[in-house]
Amino acid sequence: MALFLGVRGISELLILAVFAATGCGQSPAPVGDLARERQRMVQEQLVPRGIHDGHVLAAMAKVSREEFVPADSRAATYEDGPLPIGYGQTISQPYIVAFMTEQLRLSPTDRVLEIGTGSGYQAAILAELAREVYTIEIVAPLAQSAEAALQRLGYKNVHVKVGDGYKGWPEHAPFDAIIVTCAPDKVPQPLTDQLKEGGRMVIPVGERFAQQLSIERECDLARPLCPNGGRGD
């Protein structure tokens, strides 16, 4: 799929080609070793691929990804690829979570909208970096399990809603940043409208492997940017 970053009010649109994930031959770790595997993931999967923001790396090293995957997949939590979470959905590859998060350039005062809560893992990473996170999931059971996990882990600054994420959450707009974890055919206009002036949007657009998009935004510059060694789901 093609990954697009938009900056409203600034003449910038970055196009990022992100390809399908494959594992790197790591064998699943025993559940008791997951904390060590989390640190290894940061050092071996993220840093070598160009994730350098210290706050993002710290969040990835802190958040227990195993809390957001099914019990029968926990031993594979920190493998270099996505994992199924039910209902035809996956929890994204750690690198893609870190890469998209880094591109948002979050500050501690930011309010973020996430489209596609999924397991809740991305929301937890965002919650470590931003003041408030509003996240929307269309699959009700996923939203409920994600909200339960986030509450269990003490994330009081994450607000979960069941609904059509492409309509955004106008009651809490505008947002400093918007991240979309599912790929629409084009950037939904309601999301553009709910992005604060000078805000940042990271959104994958189009079919898998597609790298072309017709898009209308307040941006007039487009340039390709490929993450180093990045392989996304």
C-alpha positions, 0 to 999 in steps of 0.5 A: 500500500502507499502511505501518505503523510499530509501537513495541513496548512503547509505545502507538504505531502510525503508519499511513503511506499510501505511493503508487506511484512515478513519475519526475519527468522526470529524464533518465538520467545518464551512468554517469560522472556518477553520483556527482554524481547521487547528491548531486543525489538527496539534495538534490532528492528527499530533503530537499524531501520532509522527510528531515532526519536528517543521518545518514540523508542522509549514508548516502544520499549515501555508498552507491553505489546503482549497485552494486546495480542491473543494469548495463543500468540503471545510467544510471537509478540515481538516477531518482526511482523503483524499478528492476527487479533481476530475478525480478520484484523491484525496488530501491525508490525512493531516497525510500522507502529514506530515509523507512523508514530515518529512521522506524527512528530507528537508533543506532550500537549497534542490531541490525537485522533486514531482511526482503527483502534484494532487491539489498542496497541497503537493507541497505547504508544500514542498515549505515552507521547500525547495529552489525549488520544481519541480512537475509533474502531468499527468492529465493536468486539475489538473496540471493547477488548481494546478499551478493556486492555487500555483501562487495565494498563491505566491509560486514562487519556485514551478515549475509545468509540465504536463507529465509522472512523472515516467520519472522524470525531467532530465533537472533539475536533480539531486535532493536532495529529490524525493517524489512520491504520486502515487504508481507504481509497482516498483521504476522507474529507471529514478527517481533513476538516478535523485536522488543526491548521499546521496539524499532521496526518499519517494515512495509508491510501489505496490497495496493497503495493499501489503507489499512485493516488489522486488526492485533493488537499491544501498541499502542493508538494509531493515527494517519495520517502521510503522507510529504511528497510521498512516492511509493513502489513 
